Amino acid sequence: MQLPGKIVYETSCNRTTAVHFKDSHRIPRSAIKDRKLATFLYAQYVLQKVLAEKNAVPEPFDGPHIQQQTFFLMTLRDYFQSSFWDAVKQNEFPPATVLWEIRSSLGKRFTDRLASFILRELADTPQETFDPDMNVSFVKSLKVADNTIEAQQQTWAKIQYIIDHYLFSSE
């Protein structure tokens, strides 16, 4: 089996057949049968790889930035997984639900681009949107991404409504 950019091959270890990415990721053979799990793991791998290639991995003891990166990786992984399968999963990470709702309102193409720009911002200048409150950091990233895609800010009112309704509704 070959996946874009990485070769996957079979090996036997302790009588368990597994599939390995060329790097350090391993997917058990049983998981390959679950296509959604395979794409979920691959999405996580690709997102981590993008950040590593941009040297955007925080220093080992930089706790707040590691927290920010983990938060955004979980958000983007869940969103791209849902977008790929065109179905939201149960109990999705709340910020990913915000992206899904934006997708429902403004379309797949726009929201996929929005999520991609959030990843670029995370890789290039995470300090620009950093806030100890990860929800605030996420909103700042959405604003930067939206301004990059749509300079006239015609979409921001809809995005802000979704943020208020799905991210901050319990506060």
VMD Tcl script that builds the backbone (N, CA, C; Angstrom):
set m [mol new atoms 513]
animate dup $m
set s [atomselect $m all]
$s set {name element resname resid chain x y z} {
  {N N MET 1 A 0.843 -1.185 0.000}
  {CA C MET 1 A 0.000 0.000 0.000}
  {C C MET 1 A 0.881 1.237 0.000}
  {N N GLN 2 A 0.578 2.231 -0.802}
  {CA C GLN 2 A 1.367 3.453 -0.827}
  {C C GLN 2 A 0.475 4.648 -0.553}
  {N N LEU 3 A 0.905 5.496 0.360}
  {CA C LEU 3 A 0.195 6.717 0.694}
  {C C LEU 3 A 0.990 7.897 0.158}
  {N N PRO 4 A 0.346 8.990 -0.125}
  {CA C PRO 4 A 1.048 10.141 -0.687}
  {C C PRO 4 A 2.240 10.551 0.157}
  {N N GLY 5 A 3.408 10.521 -0.450}
  {CA C GLY 5 A 4.605 11.008 0.202}
  {C C GLY 5 A 5.315 10.023 1.101}
  {N N LYS 6 A 4.688 8.980 1.509}
  {CA C LYS 6 A 5.322 8.026 2.415}
  {C C LYS 6 A 5.019 6.609 1.963}
  {N N ILE 7 A 6.016 5.780 2.023}
  {CA C ILE 7 A 5.843 4.381 1.644}
  {C C ILE 7 A 5.413 3.595 2.875}
  {N N VAL 8 A 4.459 2.737 2.695}
  {CA C VAL 8 A 3.971 1.888 3.770}
  {C C VAL 8 A 4.299 0.459 3.385}
  {N N TYR 9 A 4.794 -0.321 4.332}
  {CA C TYR 9 A 5.137 -1.697 4.030}
  {C C TYR 9 A 4.748 -2.599 5.181}
  {N N GLU 10 A 4.680 -3.886 4.886}
  {CA C GLU 10 A 4.285 -4.846 5.912}
  {C C GLU 10 A 5.522 -5.430 6.588}
  {N N THR 11 A 5.352 -5.773 7.837}
  {CA C THR 11 A 6.410 -6.438 8.578}
  {C C THR 11 A 5.759 -7.324 9.636}
  {N N SER 12 A 6.488 -8.265 10.144}
  {CA C SER 12 A 5.956 -9.120 11.208}
  {C C SER 12 A 6.779 -8.924 12.462}
  {N N CYS 13 A 6.118 -8.632 13.536}
  {CA C CYS 13 A 6.750 -8.451 14.835}
  {C C CYS 13 A 5.881 -9.174 15.854}
  {N N ASN 14 A 6.451 -10.100 16.552}
  {CA C ASN 14 A 5.714 -10.833 17.572}
  {C C ASN 14 A 4.388 -11.367 17.042}
  {N N ARG 15 A 4.424 -11.913 15.837}
  {CA C ARG 15 A 3.257 -12.521 15.196}
  {C C ARG 15 A 2.140 -11.540 14.853}
  {N N THR 16 A 2.399 -10.238 14.998}
  {CA C THR 16 A 1.399 -9.239 14.655}
  {C C THR 16 A 1.834 -8.558 13.374}
  {N N THR 17 A 1.050 -8.696 12.351}
  {CA C THR 17 A 1.362 -8.014 11.105}
  {C C THR 17 A 0.931 -6.567 11.241}
  {N N ALA 18 A 1.818 -5.661 10.846}
  {CA C ALA 18 A 1.535 -4.236 10.972}
  {C C ALA 18 A 1.983 -3.509 9.713}
  {N N VAL 19 A 1.521 -2.323 9.582}
  {CA C VAL 19 A 1.931 -1.465 8.487}
  {C C VAL 19 A 2.684 -0.293 9.094}
  {N N HIS 20 A 3.838 0.038 8.519}
  {CA C HIS 20 A 4.677 1.107 9.048}
  {C C HIS 20 A 4.812 2.230 8.042}
  {N N PHE 21 A 4.806 3.459 8.540}
  {CA C PHE 21 A 5.196 4.574 7.709}
  {C C PHE 21 A 6.710 4.567 7.668}
  {N N LYS 22 A 7.270 5.171 6.657}
  {CA C LYS 22 A 8.712 5.213 6.499}
  {C C LYS 22 A 9.365 5.846 7.722}
  {N N ASP 23 A 8.682 6.782 8.350}
  {CA C ASP 23 A 9.223 7.395 9.550}
  {C C ASP 23 A 8.869 6.524 10.757}
  {N N SER 24 A 8.377 7.117 11.830}
  {CA C SER 24 A 8.193 6.368 13.070}
  {C C SER 24 A 6.758 5.950 13.361}
  {N N HIS 25 A 5.825 6.190 12.476}
  {CA C HIS 25 A 4.432 5.861 12.759}
  {C C HIS 25 A 4.117 4.430 12.350}
  {N N ARG 26 A 3.274 3.802 13.122}
  {CA C ARG 26 A 2.899 2.422 12.873}
  {C C ARG 26 A 1.383 2.302 12.988}
  {N N ILE 27 A 0.783 1.636 12.035}
  {CA C ILE 27 A -0.654 1.401 12.073}
  {C C ILE 27 A -0.868 -0.102 12.135}
  {N N PRO 28 A -1.529 -0.610 13.170}
  {CA C PRO 28 A -1.789 -2.049 13.240}
  {C C PRO 28 A -2.632 -2.507 12.052}
  {N N ARG 29 A -2.401 -3.705 11.599}
  {CA C ARG 29 A -3.120 -4.262 10.449}
  {C C ARG 29 A -4.634 -4.164 10.658}
  {N N SER 30 A -5.099 -4.398 11.877}
  {CA C SER 30 A -6.541 -4.341 12.135}
  {C C SER 30 A -7.109 -2.937 11.895}
  {N N ALA 31 A -6.284 -1.911 12.096}
  {CA C ALA 31 A -6.751 -0.540 11.900}
  {C C ALA 31 A -6.883 -0.188 10.426}
  {N N ILE 32 A -6.127 -0.847 9.578}
  {CA C ILE 32 A -6.187 -0.558 8.147}
  {C C ILE 32 A -7.581 -0.889 7.601}
  {N N LYS 33 A -8.224 -1.869 8.189}
  {CA C LYS 33 A -9.575 -2.232 7.756}
  {C C LYS 33 A -10.566 -1.111 8.059}
  {N N ASP 34 A -10.281 -0.322 9.077}
  {CA C ASP 34 A -11.127 0.827 9.425}
  {C C ASP 34 A -10.559 2.040 8.694}
  {N N ARG 35 A -11.126 2.353 7.543}
  {CA C ARG 35 A -10.581 3.421 6.696}
  {C C ARG 35 A -10.590 4.767 7.398}
  {N N LYS 36 A -11.587 5.010 8.232}
  {CA C LYS 36 A -11.642 6.294 8.927}
  {C C LYS 36 A -10.524 6.403 9.963}
  {N N LEU 37 A -10.206 5.317 10.622}
  {CA C LEU 37 A -9.107 5.341 11.576}
  {C C LEU 37 A -7.780 5.543 10.853}
  {N N ALA 38 A -7.606 4.909 9.720}
  {CA C ALA 38 A -6.368 5.057 8.952}
  {C C ALA 38 A -6.184 6.507 8.500}
  {N N THR 39 A -7.241 7.143 8.012}
  {CA C THR 39 A -7.101 8.532 7.577}
  {C C THR 39 A -6.932 9.475 8.769}
  {N N PHE 40 A -7.534 9.128 9.906}
  {CA C PHE 40 A -7.368 9.904 11.130}
  {C C PHE 40 A -5.897 9.911 11.546}
  {N N LEU 41 A -5.279 8.733 11.559}
  {CA C LEU 41 A -3.870 8.624 11.939}
  {C C LEU 41 A -2.968 9.311 10.921}
  {N N TYR 42 A -3.307 9.166 9.661}
  {CA C TYR 42 A -2.503 9.800 8.624}
  {C C TYR 42 A -2.614 11.324 8.695}
  {N N ALA 43 A -3.796 11.843 8.990}
  {CA C ALA 43 A -3.971 13.296 9.140}
  {C C ALA 43 A -3.101 13.816 10.280}
  {N N GLN 44 A -3.085 13.099 11.392}
  {CA C GLN 44 A -2.242 13.482 12.529}
  {C C GLN 44 A -0.778 13.498 12.121}
  {N N TYR 45 A -0.365 12.474 11.397}
  {CA C TYR 45 A 1.018 12.361 10.944}
  {C C TYR 45 A 1.389 13.538 10.041}
  {N N VAL 46 A 0.553 13.851 9.058}
  {CA C VAL 46 A 0.841 14.925 8.108}
  {C C VAL 46 A 0.939 16.267 8.825}
  {N N LEU 47 A 0.016 16.548 9.730}
  {CA C LEU 47 A 0.044 17.816 10.457}
  {C C LEU 47 A 1.315 17.950 11.284}
  {N N GLN 48 A 1.709 16.892 11.972}
  {CA C GLN 48 A 2.938 16.928 12.761}
  {C C GLN 48 A 4.156 17.110 11.861}
  {N N LYS 49 A 4.135 16.470 10.701}
  {CA C LYS 49 A 5.235 16.548 9.753}
  {C C LYS 49 A 5.379 17.974 9.218}
  {N N VAL 50 A 4.270 18.624 8.912}
  {CA C VAL 50 A 4.317 20.010 8.415}
  {C C VAL 50 A 5.003 20.902 9.444}
  {N N LEU 51 A 4.627 20.765 10.701}
  {CA C LEU 51 A 5.224 21.606 11.737}
  {C C LEU 51 A 6.702 21.281 11.932}
  {N N ALA 52 A 7.050 20.009 11.879}
  {CA C ALA 52 A 8.453 19.612 12.043}
  {C C ALA 52 A 9.305 20.153 10.901}
  {N N GLU 53 A 8.781 20.105 9.679}
  {CA C GLU 53 A 9.543 20.593 8.523}
  {C C GLU 53 A 9.715 22.106 8.556}
  {N N LYS 54 A 8.808 22.813 9.180}
  {CA C LYS 54 A 8.923 24.266 9.313}
  {C C LYS 54 A 9.708 24.639 10.577}
  {N N ASN 55 A 10.226 23.647 11.279}
  {CA C ASN 55 A 10.931 23.867 12.542}
  {C C ASN 55 A 10.061 24.616 13.537}
  {N N ALA 56 A 8.779 24.291 13.526}
  {CA C ALA 56 A 7.824 24.974 14.396}
  {C C ALA 56 A 7.535 24.187 15.667}
  {N N VAL 57 A 8.362 23.218 15.964}
  {CA C VAL 57 A 8.148 22.410 17.161}
  {C C VAL 57 A 8.692 23.184 18.351}
  {N N PRO 58 A 7.883 23.417 19.386}
  {CA C PRO 58 A 8.334 24.197 20.551}
  {C C PRO 58 A 9.477 23.506 21.286}
  {N N GLU 59 A 10.216 24.299 22.022}
  {CA C GLU 59 A 11.275 23.759 22.867}
  {C C GLU 59 A 10.652 22.782 23.872}
  {N N PRO 60 A 11.421 21.770 24.298}
  {CA C PRO 60 A 10.850 20.732 25.168}
  {C C PRO 60 A 10.152 21.245 26.425}
  {N N PHE 61 A 10.617 22.349 26.997}
  {CA C PHE 61 A 10.027 22.806 28.251}
  {C C PHE 61 A 9.186 24.063 28.078}
  {N N ASP 62 A 8.755 24.315 26.873}
  {CA C ASP 62 A 7.915 25.467 26.583}
  {C C ASP 62 A 6.450 25.033 26.675}
  {N N GLY 63 A 5.988 24.804 27.889}
  {CA C GLY 63 A 4.661 24.253 28.140}
  {C C GLY 63 A 3.508 24.964 27.468}
  {N N PRO 64 A 3.396 26.298 27.593}
  {CA C PRO 64 A 2.256 26.975 26.965}
  {C C PRO 64 A 2.214 26.802 25.439}
  {N N HIS 65 A 3.354 26.841 24.789}
  {CA C HIS 65 A 3.367 26.700 23.334}
  {C C HIS 65 A 3.129 25.248 22.907}
  {N N ILE 66 A 3.566 24.320 23.725}
  {CA C ILE 66 A 3.248 22.908 23.443}
  {C C ILE 66 A 1.744 22.701 23.574}
  {N N GLN 67 A 1.155 23.314 24.589}
  {CA C GLN 67 A -0.299 23.230 24.775}
  {C C GLN 67 A -1.021 23.838 23.574}
  {N N GLN 68 A -0.553 25.006 23.101}
  {CA C GLN 68 A -1.160 25.656 21.942}
  {C C GLN 68 A -1.060 24.749 20.714}
  {N N GLN 69 A 0.118 24.203 20.481}
  {CA C GLN 69 A 0.304 23.350 19.309}
  {C C GLN 69 A -0.563 22.102 19.378}
  {N N THR 70 A -0.641 21.484 20.535}
  {CA C THR 70 A -1.472 20.288 20.710}
  {C C THR 70 A -2.944 20.621 20.460}
  {N N PHE 71 A -3.394 21.720 21.020}
  {CA C PHE 71 A -4.778 22.182 20.834}
  {C C PHE 71 A -5.086 22.348 19.344}
  {N N PHE 72 A -4.209 23.040 18.628}
  {CA C PHE 72 A -4.446 23.289 17.206}
  {C C PHE 72 A -4.324 22.009 16.379}
  {N N LEU 73 A -3.384 21.143 16.714}
  {CA C LEU 73 A -3.257 19.884 15.970}
  {C C LEU 73 A -4.506 19.022 16.136}
  {N N MET 74 A -5.040 18.957 17.341}
  {CA C MET 74 A -6.270 18.192 17.564}
  {C C MET 74 A -7.431 18.798 16.789}
  {N N THR 75 A -7.517 20.123 16.805}
  {CA C THR 75 A -8.592 20.826 16.091}
  {C C THR 75 A -8.519 20.557 14.598}
  {N N LEU 76 A -7.345 20.765 14.020}
  {CA C LEU 76 A -7.185 20.601 12.572}
  {C C LEU 76 A -7.307 19.151 12.146}
  {N N ARG 77 A -6.774 18.246 12.953}
  {CA C ARG 77 A -6.898 16.815 12.641}
  {C C ARG 77 A -8.364 16.407 12.584}
  {N N ASP 78 A -9.118 16.786 13.600}
  {CA C ASP 78 A -10.539 16.420 13.635}
  {C C ASP 78 A -11.312 17.070 12.492}
  {N N TYR 79 A -11.000 18.336 12.224}
  {CA C TYR 79 A -11.726 18.998 11.137}
  {C C TYR 79 A -11.403 18.364 9.785}
  {N N PHE 80 A -10.125 18.183 9.471}
  {CA C PHE 80 A -9.769 17.629 8.163}
  {C C PHE 80 A -10.288 16.199 8.007}
  {N N GLN 81 A -10.301 15.452 9.094}
  {CA C GLN 81 A -10.867 14.101 9.059}
  {C C GLN 81 A -12.349 14.173 8.688}
  {N N SER 82 A -13.071 15.031 9.348}
  {CA C SER 82 A -14.505 15.188 9.053}
  {C C SER 82 A -14.736 15.712 7.647}
  {N N SER 83 A -13.925 16.661 7.238}
  {CA C SER 83 A -14.076 17.232 5.909}
  {C C SER 83 A -13.805 16.193 4.825}
  {N N PHE 84 A -12.778 15.377 5.028}
  {CA C PHE 84 A -12.452 14.348 4.047}
  {C C PHE 84 A -13.612 13.375 3.855}
  {N N TRP 85 A -14.197 12.930 4.973}
  {CA C TRP 85 A -15.289 11.956 4.911}
  {C C TRP 85 A -16.650 12.626 4.740}
  {N N ASP 86 A -16.684 13.937 4.750}
  {CA C ASP 86 A -17.920 14.698 4.597}
  {C C ASP 86 A -18.953 14.326 5.664}
  {N N ALA 87 A -18.453 14.114 6.870}
  {CA C ALA 87 A -19.318 13.747 7.998}
  {C C ALA 87 A -18.602 14.087 9.301}
  {N N VAL 88 A -19.315 14.729 10.172}
  {CA C VAL 88 A -18.741 15.065 11.466}
  {C C VAL 88 A -18.844 13.853 12.382}
  {N N LYS 89 A -17.813 13.638 13.202}
  {CA C LYS 89 A -17.850 12.496 14.115}
  {C C LYS 89 A -18.479 12.911 15.451}
  {N N GLN 90 A -18.940 11.920 16.179}
  {CA C GLN 90 A -19.533 12.170 17.496}
  {C C GLN 90 A -18.466 12.681 18.453}
  {N N ASN 91 A -18.834 13.575 19.339}
  {CA C ASN 91 A -17.949 14.096 20.384}
  {C C ASN 91 A -16.655 14.687 19.826}
  {N N GLU 92 A -16.776 15.414 18.734}
  {CA C GLU 92 A -15.612 16.039 18.130}
  {C C GLU 92 A -15.079 17.131 19.052}
  {N N PHE 93 A -13.780 17.372 18.974}
  {CA C PHE 93 A -13.128 18.432 19.740}
  {C C PHE 93 A -13.859 19.750 19.442}
  {N N PRO 94 A -14.312 20.510 20.467}
  {CA C PRO 94 A -15.170 21.686 20.240}
  {C C PRO 94 A -14.686 22.681 19.176}
  {N N PRO 95 A -13.402 23.053 19.126}
  {CA C PRO 95 A -13.005 23.975 18.060}
  {C C PRO 95 A -13.160 23.364 16.655}
  {N N ALA 96 A -13.007 22.062 16.534}
  {CA C ALA 96 A -13.244 21.412 15.246}
  {C C ALA 96 A -14.717 21.508 14.870}
  {N N THR 97 A -15.583 21.470 15.868}
  {CA C THR 97 A -17.010 21.654 15.622}
  {C C THR 97 A -17.274 23.064 15.096}
  {N N VAL 98 A -16.555 24.044 15.614}
  {CA C VAL 98 A -16.682 25.410 15.113}
  {C C VAL 98 A -16.319 25.443 13.623}
  {N N LEU 99 A -15.202 24.807 13.259}
  {CA C LEU 99 A -14.817 24.764 11.843}
  {C C LEU 99 A -15.880 24.053 11.011}
  {N N TRP 100 A -16.445 22.985 11.555}
  {CA C TRP 100 A -17.483 22.252 10.825}
  {C C TRP 100 A -18.716 23.137 10.604}
  {N N GLU 101 A -19.078 23.908 11.608}
  {CA C GLU 101 A -20.223 24.802 11.472}
  {C C GLU 101 A -19.931 25.929 10.478}
  {N N ILE 102 A -18.700 26.410 10.471}
  {CA C ILE 102 A -18.297 27.396 9.461}
  {C C ILE 102 A -18.423 26.772 8.078}
  {N N ARG 103 A -18.027 25.525 7.961}
  {CA C ARG 103 A -18.138 24.792 6.691}
  {C C ARG 103 A -19.600 24.695 6.260}
  {N N SER 104 A -20.467 24.415 7.199}
  {CA C SER 104 A -21.901 24.324 6.887}
  {C C SER 104 A -22.451 25.660 6.397}
  {N N SER 105 A -21.922 26.749 6.932}
  {CA C SER 105 A -22.409 28.076 6.577}
  {C C SER 105 A -21.721 28.663 5.339}
  {N N LEU 106 A -20.397 28.494 5.247}
  {CA C LEU 106 A -19.628 29.174 4.200}
  {C C LEU 106 A -19.040 28.236 3.150}
  {N N GLY 107 A -19.233 26.928 3.330}
  {CA C GLY 107 A -18.809 25.982 2.312}
  {C C GLY 107 A -17.497 25.272 2.616}
  {N N LYS 108 A -17.348 24.126 2.000}
  {CA C LYS 108 A -16.171 23.268 2.191}
  {C C LYS 108 A -14.890 23.946 1.706}
  {N N ARG 109 A -14.929 24.491 0.492}
  {CA C ARG 109 A -13.723 25.079 -0.089}
  {C C ARG 109 A -13.191 26.202 0.800}
  {N N PHE 110 A -14.070 27.108 1.215}
  {CA C PHE 110 A -13.661 28.222 2.063}
  {C C PHE 110 A -13.079 27.720 3.383}
  {N N THR 111 A -13.766 26.799 4.028}
  {CA C THR 111 A -13.355 26.356 5.363}
  {C C THR 111 A -12.093 25.503 5.311}
  {N N ASP 112 A -11.926 24.691 4.281}
  {CA C ASP 112 A -10.675 23.950 4.121}
  {C C ASP 112 A -9.502 24.926 3.964}
  {N N ARG 113 A -9.712 25.985 3.201}
  {CA C ARG 113 A -8.668 27.009 3.057}
  {C C ARG 113 A -8.430 27.714 4.395}
  {N N LEU 114 A -9.497 28.017 5.117}
  {CA C LEU 114 A -9.382 28.656 6.424}
  {C C LEU 114 A -8.530 27.799 7.359}
  {N N ALA 115 A -8.834 26.509 7.420}
  {CA C ALA 115 A -8.074 25.587 8.275}
  {C C ALA 115 A -6.616 25.494 7.818}
  {N N SER 116 A -6.390 25.505 6.518}
  {CA C SER 116 A -5.024 25.450 5.990}
  {C C SER 116 A -4.230 26.691 6.387}
  {N N PHE 117 A -4.879 27.848 6.348}
  {CA C PHE 117 A -4.198 29.075 6.755}
  {C C PHE 117 A -3.931 29.088 8.260}
  {N N ILE 118 A -4.793 28.477 9.040}
  {CA C ILE 118 A -4.529 28.350 10.476}
  {C C ILE 118 A -3.267 27.513 10.685}
  {N N LEU 119 A -3.130 26.427 9.936}
  {CA C LEU 119 A -1.925 25.587 10.035}
  {C C LEU 119 A -0.685 26.384 9.629}
  {N N ARG 120 A -0.784 27.148 8.563}
  {CA C ARG 120 A 0.366 27.970 8.133}
  {C C ARG 120 A 0.763 28.956 9.221}
  {N N GLU 121 A -0.218 29.589 9.806}
  {CA C GLU 121 A 0.060 30.555 10.871}
  {C C GLU 121 A 0.706 29.850 12.061}
  {N N LEU 122 A 0.232 28.677 12.389}
  {CA C LEU 122 A 0.801 27.911 13.498}
  {C C LEU 122 A 2.254 27.544 13.205}
  {N N ALA 123 A 2.547 27.206 11.951}
  {CA C ALA 123 A 3.909 26.836 11.573}
  {C C ALA 123 A 4.831 28.046 11.474}
  {N N ASP 124 A 4.302 29.169 10.988}
  {CA C ASP 124 A 5.151 30.333 10.724}
  {C C ASP 124 A 5.286 31.287 11.906}
  {N N THR 125 A 4.165 31.672 12.506}
  {CA C THR 125 A 4.202 32.696 13.563}
  {C C THR 125 A 3.206 32.374 14.671}
  {N N PRO 126 A 3.406 31.297 15.398}
  {CA C PRO 126 A 2.443 30.942 16.449}
  {C C PRO 126 A 2.346 31.991 17.546}
  {N N GLN 127 A 3.418 32.743 17.776}
  {CA C GLN 127 A 3.406 33.776 18.814}
  {C C GLN 127 A 2.445 34.913 18.476}
  {N N GLU 128 A 2.114 35.082 17.187}
  {CA C GLU 128 A 1.221 36.156 16.769}
  {C C GLU 128 A -0.180 35.998 17.367}
  {N N THR 129 A -0.613 34.768 17.539}
  {CA C THR 129 A -1.968 34.540 18.046}
  {C C THR 129 A -1.978 33.842 19.401}
  {N N PHE 130 A -0.815 33.712 20.014}
  {CA C PHE 130 A -0.764 32.998 21.289}
  {C C PHE 130 A -1.527 33.746 22.373}
  {N N ASP 131 A -2.256 32.971 23.154}
  {CA C ASP 131 A -2.942 33.457 24.343}
  {C C ASP 131 A -3.014 32.276 25.306}
  {N N PRO 132 A -2.854 32.497 26.595}
  {CA C PRO 132 A -2.962 31.374 27.535}
  {C C PRO 132 A -4.307 30.654 27.458}
  {N N ASP 133 A -5.348 31.386 27.077}
  {CA C ASP 133 A -6.661 30.779 26.860}
  {C C ASP 133 A -6.688 30.269 25.417}
  {N N MET 134 A -6.702 28.968 25.236}
  {CA C MET 134 A -6.596 28.377 23.897}
  {C C MET 134 A -7.778 28.755 23.002}
  {N N ASN 135 A -8.948 28.954 23.586}
  {CA C ASN 135 A -10.092 29.388 22.777}
  {C C ASN 135 A -9.852 30.783 22.194}
  {N N VAL 136 A -9.261 31.658 22.977}
  {CA C VAL 136 A -8.930 33.006 22.492}
  {C C VAL 136 A -7.869 32.907 21.401}
  {N N SER 137 A -6.885 32.081 21.611}
  {CA C SER 137 A -5.846 31.852 20.603}
  {C C SER 137 A -6.450 31.338 19.297}
  {N N PHE 138 A -7.404 30.430 19.418}
  {CA C PHE 138 A -8.085 29.875 18.242}
  {C C PHE 138 A -8.858 30.967 17.493}
  {N N VAL 139 A -9.559 31.821 18.226}
  {CA C VAL 139 A -10.322 32.899 17.596}
  {C C VAL 139 A -9.372 33.873 16.888}
  {N N LYS 140 A -8.256 34.181 17.526}
  {CA C LYS 140 A -7.262 35.053 16.878}
  {C C LYS 140 A -6.762 34.424 15.577}
  {N N SER 141 A -6.512 33.124 15.606}
  {CA C SER 141 A -6.043 32.425 14.400}
  {C C SER 141 A -7.106 32.416 13.312}
  {N N LEU 142 A -8.353 32.222 13.710}
  {CA C LEU 142 A -9.445 32.287 12.737}
  {C C LEU 142 A -9.498 33.671 12.082}
  {N N LYS 143 A -9.330 34.699 12.878}
  {CA C LYS 143 A -9.390 36.073 12.370}
  {C C LYS 143 A -8.248 36.324 11.379}
  {N N VAL 144 A -7.042 35.915 11.721}
  {CA C VAL 144 A -5.893 36.080 10.819}
  {C C VAL 144 A -6.131 35.314 9.519}
  {N N ALA 145 A -6.585 34.073 9.639}
  {CA C ALA 145 A -6.839 33.254 8.448}
  {C C ALA 145 A -7.940 33.852 7.586}
  {N N ASP 146 A -9.007 34.299 8.216}
  {CA C ASP 146 A -10.107 34.902 7.464}
  {C C ASP 146 A -9.647 36.177 6.759}
  {N N ASN 147 A -8.852 36.997 7.428}
  {CA C ASN 147 A -8.331 38.219 6.804}
  {C C ASN 147 A -7.426 37.901 5.620}
  {N N THR 148 A -6.713 36.796 5.693}
  {CA C THR 148 A -5.835 36.386 4.601}
  {C C THR 148 A -6.646 35.940 3.390}
  {N N ILE 149 A -7.705 35.199 3.646}
  {CA C ILE 149 A -8.535 34.677 2.551}
  {C C ILE 149 A -9.462 35.748 1.998}
  {N N GLU 150 A -10.075 36.505 2.883}
  {CA C GLU 150 A -11.161 37.398 2.496}
  {C C GLU 150 A -10.912 38.768 3.123}
  {N N ALA 151 A -10.114 39.578 2.432}
  {CA C ALA 151 A -9.664 40.858 2.985}
  {C C ALA 151 A -10.813 41.824 3.294}
  {N N GLN 152 A -11.937 41.668 2.642}
  {CA C GLN 152 A -13.063 42.581 2.873}
  {C C GLN 152 A -13.824 42.256 4.160}
  {N N GLN 153 A -13.508 41.162 4.784}
  {CA C GLN 153 A -14.118 40.705 6.038}
  {C C GLN 153 A -15.630 40.546 5.927}
  {N N GLN 154 A -16.107 40.144 4.771}
  {CA C GLN 154 A -17.542 39.914 4.601}
  {C C GLN 154 A -17.997 38.643 5.310}
  {N N THR 155 A -17.088 37.726 5.565}
  {CA C THR 155 A -17.442 36.454 6.201}
  {C C THR 155 A -17.306 36.504 7.721}
  {N N TRP 156 A -16.609 37.505 8.248}
  {CA C TRP 156 A -16.289 37.494 9.676}
  {C C TRP 156 A -17.529 37.537 10.568}
  {N N ALA 157 A -18.552 38.248 10.199}
  {CA C ALA 157 A -19.766 38.314 11.032}
  {C C ALA 157 A -20.380 36.928 11.211}
  {N N LYS 158 A -20.422 36.141 10.143}
  {CA C LYS 158 A -20.946 34.773 10.245}
  {C C LYS 158 A -20.039 33.912 11.114}
  {N N ILE 159 A -18.731 34.057 10.921}
  {CA C ILE 159 A -17.776 33.276 11.714}
  {C C ILE 159 A -17.897 33.652 13.187}
  {N N GLN 160 A -17.990 34.938 13.480}
  {CA C GLN 160 A -18.117 35.393 14.873}
  {C C GLN 160 A -19.383 34.844 15.518}
  {N N TYR 161 A -20.481 34.827 14.787}
  {CA C TYR 161 A -21.724 34.264 15.311}
  {C C TYR 161 A -21.532 32.781 15.663}
  {N N ILE 162 A -20.890 32.039 14.789}
  {CA C ILE 162 A -20.646 30.605 15.026}
  {C C ILE 162 A -19.743 30.420 16.240}
  {N N ILE 163 A -18.690 31.227 16.336}
  {CA C ILE 163 A -17.778 31.156 17.488}
  {C C ILE 163 A -18.561 31.394 18.777}
  {N N ASP 164 A -19.355 32.448 18.794}
  {CA C ASP 164 A -20.130 32.788 19.996}
  {C C ASP 164 A -21.102 31.670 20.363}
  {N N HIS 165 A -21.699 31.056 19.374}
  {CA C HIS 165 A -22.704 30.032 19.617}
  {C C HIS 165 A -22.100 28.678 20.003}
  {N N TYR 166 A -20.989 28.287 19.371}
  {CA C TYR 166 A -20.441 26.944 19.589}
  {C C TYR 166 A -19.225 26.875 20.502}
  {N N LEU 167 A -18.489 27.973 20.622}
  {CA C LEU 167 A -17.263 27.917 21.432}
  {C C LEU 167 A -17.457 28.545 22.790}
  {N N PHE 168 A -18.200 29.623 22.841}
  {CA C PHE 168 A -18.344 30.359 24.101}
  {C C PHE 168 A -19.748 30.333 24.669}
  {N N SER 169 A -20.609 29.472 24.171}
  {CA C SER 169 A -22.010 29.459 24.597}
  {C C SER 169 A -22.200 29.020 26.043}
  {N N SER 170 A -21.278 28.234 26.583}
  {CA C SER 170 A -21.443 27.746 27.964}
  {C C SER 170 A -20.822 28.685 28.979}
  {N N GLU 171 A -20.151 29.720 28.515}
  {CA C GLU 171 A -19.487 30.628 29.446}
  {C C GLU 171 A -20.389 31.755 29.853}
}
mol reanalyze $m
mol bondsrecalc $m
mol representation Tube
mol addrep $m
